Amino acid sequence: MKNNINLDTEFVTEDPWRVFRIMSEFVEGFEVLSKVGKAVSIFGSARTKPGTKYYKLAEEVAYHIAKAGYSVITGSGPGLMEAANRGAKRAKGQSIGLNIQIPYAQKPNQYVDMLLDFRYFFVRKVMFVKYAKAFVIMPGGYGTLDELLEAVTLIQTERISKFPVILVGSEYWKGLLGWLKQAVFKHGNISKKDLDIFTVVDKPKEVANAIKKFYRG
């Protein structure tokens, strides 16, 4: 008999109950973000400090994206996420944050206007993709690479329609790009067209222009 089991404990420890929590995150995310309109998801390191080269670059990128009429979605944290939300807000655009509950608490940055909290990474990742017209990848670490490769894989396997995936900062990304061409492509693990899924730019206005050009085409 389960009469003596604490329901709160059961809710977080048993998989059948966990399904309802997952469902609730999907429902809330769909309900809120479906009303946002066209948006761009921007990713980058949480460790980048204000005033640094890439922080300033991310802020300007988001500023021009917002000026082009897009809402900006980030992971809501510090670093380049903060910079992107800051740029969007400076442009008087909609600044959205999708926060994740992790062991070391991530406090949403002060420039987020609309905030959603997620317990599950995979639910959050669906929201980034489903409601974005483009992915903008600023310099970052494992989390940023995860989002980049997720988008590229979904496009490569035709699970989603192609949309702009833009890497910002050729100097930062040249090592990865070189490895993809000289090792991954050379060994036949990707095709030539797979290397065309994403583009690389350096200037803030180039990002917004690339997005506008894609949808004009």
C-alpha positions in Angstrom: 0.0 0.0 0.0 1.2 3.6 -0.8 -0.9 5.3 1.8 2.1 6.3 3.9 4.2 7.7 1.0 4.6 11.5 1.1 3.1 12.7 -2.2 5.6 15.6 -2.5 8.5 13.0 -2.4 6.7 10.7 -4.8 6.1 13.6 -7.2 9.8 14.3 -7.7 11.1 10.7 -7.5 8.8 8.6 -9.6 8.8 8.8 -13.4 5.0 8.6 -13.9 4.5 11.8 -11.8 7.5 13.5 -13.5 5.7 13.3 -16.8 3.1 15.8 -15.5 5.8 18.3 -14.6 7.3 17.9 -18.0 3.9 18.4 -19.6 3.3 21.5 -17.5 6.6 23.1 -18.7 5.7 22.4 -22.3 2.2 23.8 -21.9 3.3 27.0 -20.2 6.2 27.6 -22.7 3.9 27.1 -25.7 1.2 29.3 -24.2 3.5 32.2 -23.4 5.9 32.1 -26.4 3.3 31.5 -29.0 2.2 35.1 -28.5 5.6 36.6 -28.9 5.8 36.8 -32.7 9.0 36.6 -34.6 12.1 36.2 -32.5 15.8 35.3 -32.6 17.6 33.1 -30.0 21.0 34.3 -29.0 23.5 32.1 -27.2 26.9 32.8 -25.6 29.0 32.4 -22.5 27.6 33.2 -19.1 31.2 33.9 -18.0 32.0 36.9 -20.2 32.3 40.1 -18.2 30.6 43.4 -18.9 32.8 45.9 -20.8 34.8 43.2 -22.7 35.0 42.9 -26.4 32.5 40.1 -26.9 30.1 41.5 -24.3 29.9 44.8 -26.3 29.6 42.8 -29.5 26.7 40.8 -28.2 24.9 43.9 -27.0 25.2 45.5 -30.4 24.1 42.4 -32.3 21.0 42.2 -30.2 20.4 45.9 -30.6 20.3 45.6 -34.4 18.2 42.5 -34.3 15.6 44.2 -32.1 15.7 47.3 -34.3 14.9 44.9 -37.2 11.7 44.0 -35.5 12.6 40.7 -33.8 12.2 39.8 -30.1 15.4 38.5 -28.5 15.5 35.2 -26.6 18.4 34.2 -24.3 19.0 31.8 -21.5 18.4 34.8 -19.1 21.7 34.5 -17.3 24.8 36.7 -17.0 27.6 37.3 -19.5 26.6 37.3 -23.1 23.0 36.5 -22.3 22.8 39.6 -20.2 24.5 41.6 -23.0 21.9 40.4 -25.6 19.0 41.2 -23.3 20.5 44.5 -22.6 20.9 45.3 -26.3 17.3 44.3 -27.0 16.0 46.5 -24.2 18.1 49.4 -25.3 16.5 49.1 -28.8 13.1 49.0 -27.1 12.5 45.5 -28.3 11.1 42.6 -26.4 13.7 40.9 -24.2 12.9 37.3 -23.2 14.8 35.0 -20.9 14.4 31.2 -20.6 15.9 30.4 -17.2 17.1 26.9 -16.2 17.1 25.5 -12.7 20.6 24.1 -12.0 22.4 23.2 -8.8 24.2 26.6 -8.7 21.3 28.9 -9.0 21.3 31.1 -12.2 19.8 34.5 -11.4 18.0 36.1 -14.3 19.7 39.3 -15.5 18.0 42.6 -15.0 17.3 43.3 -18.7 14.8 40.4 -19.1 11.2 41.6 -19.6 9.6 38.2 -20.0 10.9 35.3 -18.0 10.1 31.6 -18.1 11.7 29.1 -15.7 12.5 25.5 -16.7 13.6 22.4 -14.7 14.3 20.3 -17.8 17.0 21.3 -20.4 15.2 19.4 -23.2 12.0 21.4 -22.7 13.9 24.6 -22.7 15.8 23.6 -25.9 12.5 23.0 -27.7 11.4 26.5 -26.8 14.6 28.0 -28.2 14.1 26.3 -31.5 10.3 26.4 -31.9 9.9 30.1 -31.6 13.1 31.4 -33.2 13.5 32.6 -36.8 17.2 32.4 -36.4 20.0 31.2 -34.0 22.8 33.6 -33.3 25.9 31.9 -31.7 28.2 34.2 -29.8 31.5 32.9 -28.3 30.8 30.4 -25.6 31.5 27.1 -24.0 29.8 23.7 -23.8 26.3 25.0 -23.5 26.7 27.3 -26.5 28.2 24.5 -28.5 25.3 22.2 -27.5 22.8 24.7 -28.8 24.7 25.2 -32.0 25.1 21.5 -32.8 21.5 20.8 -31.8 20.3 23.3 -34.4 22.7 22.1 -37.1 21.7 18.5 -36.6 18.0 19.2 -36.8 18.5 21.1 -40.0 20.9 18.5 -41.4 18.4 15.6 -40.7 15.5 17.8 -42.0 13.7 17.5 -38.7 13.1 21.2 -39.0 13.1 23.6 -42.0 16.4 25.4 -42.6 16.7 28.8 -40.9 19.7 31.1 -40.3 22.3 29.8 -37.9 24.9 32.6 -37.6 28.2 32.3 -35.7 29.6 35.7 -34.6 33.3 36.2 -34.3 35.5 34.5 -37.0 38.6 34.8 -34.8 36.9 32.8 -32.0 35.3 30.1 -34.2 38.2 29.6 -36.7 39.6 26.6 -34.7 36.2 24.8 -34.7 35.6 25.6 -38.4 39.1 24.4 -39.3 38.5 21.1 -37.5 35.2 20.5 -39.2 36.8 21.0 -42.6 40.1 19.3 -42.0 39.0 16.4 -39.9 35.2 15.8 -39.9 34.6 16.6 -43.6 37.9 15.1 -44.7 37.0 11.8 -43.2 33.6 11.8 -44.9 31.5 12.3 -41.7 29.7 15.3 -43.1 29.1 16.5 -46.6 30.0 19.8 -48.3 26.4 21.1 -48.0 26.5 20.4 -44.2 29.2 23.1 -43.9 26.8 25.6 -45.5 24.1 25.2 -42.8 25.7 28.1 -40.8 27.4 31.3 -41.7 30.1 33.3 -39.9 30.1 37.1 -39.5 32.0 39.7 -37.5 30.0 42.9 -37.5 26.7 43.5 -35.5 24.7 44.8 -38.5 25.8 41.8 -40.6 23.8 39.5 -38.3 20.5 41.4 -38.7 21.2 41.8 -42.5 21.8 38.0 -42.9 18.5 37.2 -41.2 16.6 39.8 -43.3 18.3 38.5 -46.5 17.3 34.9 -45.7 13.6 35.7 -45.3 13.6 38.0 -48.4 14.9 35.1 -50.4 
